[in-house]
Amino acid sequence: MSQVDEVIAQRLDSSVPLVGQVARYIISAGGKRLRPALLLLACGALGYQGAQRFNIAAVIEFIHTATLLHDDVVDESTLRRGRPTANESFGNPASVLVGDFLHSRAFQMMVDADDMRIMQILSEATNIIAEGEVQQLMNTHDASLSEAGYLQVIRSKTAKLFEASTRLAAVLSQNTPEIEAACADYGQALGTAFQVIDDVLDYDGDAGEMGKNLGDDLREGKVTLPLIIAMQRGSQEQRELIRQAIEAGATDELSKVIDIVRQTGALQATRQAAAEQAQQAIDAARRLPVNNYSEALLQLASQLLERRV
């Protein structure tokens, strides 16, 4: 990971000072670097030790960071990773434009790999992520969103980059289609579980630990699985309260919404949904060669359910 950070630092260089300033601000905020770490672990599991893994891992982080910059502008977020968002510190125009720079720099770095298959996977992933973002925007304040509609968004918006991260390890190691499928299945299932747990924490987390405000999803009108299940299980009065909160994007009733989510068992049911996805990731990891790296992938999926930040 330290070598990935070196690549990131080198490729953030720009003749426009504000570009590097904004990009370094968000990248240095202490994120989990989970997606590039997945790529490195999967490469290790498949025995690939080439230097290109550091370049592609940095590409993955740049794409992810670009989406964060744009997300925070769209969501009007003010806090990420425990400190003001880039848009809060530098303004919306700078955040959007630096996000564009990171996307374009990522594509420059993809070309360095000189592999059309890598370009295909990453270009498809970025396109599907963008579609997921637009679909989520269309779904905001829609209290009728189904569980299937919710899963479609998170598999596009979040899980797709996880899937690309692990799939690319199989491509870099020139592995079989069966191994590539196992890697992709692992990444998608892990990414889905990761986002489901993230949505649980918006109603059952600690703002200080998470580095963001509780209830942000509700304020933004995002309909997530805890709310969907609570509306399915709640009384007519409880459903109506949640519906009004979603449609208005109001957090003045947040404490009541949290109480309903807990009383209906929606948090437990949502965690169970995440556990099922985590088990799918575990099953996929068991299709990989057995070594310390694949064991780490297994442990990561197992421990994901204990995530608190």
Disulfide bonds with the S-S distance in Angstrom:
none
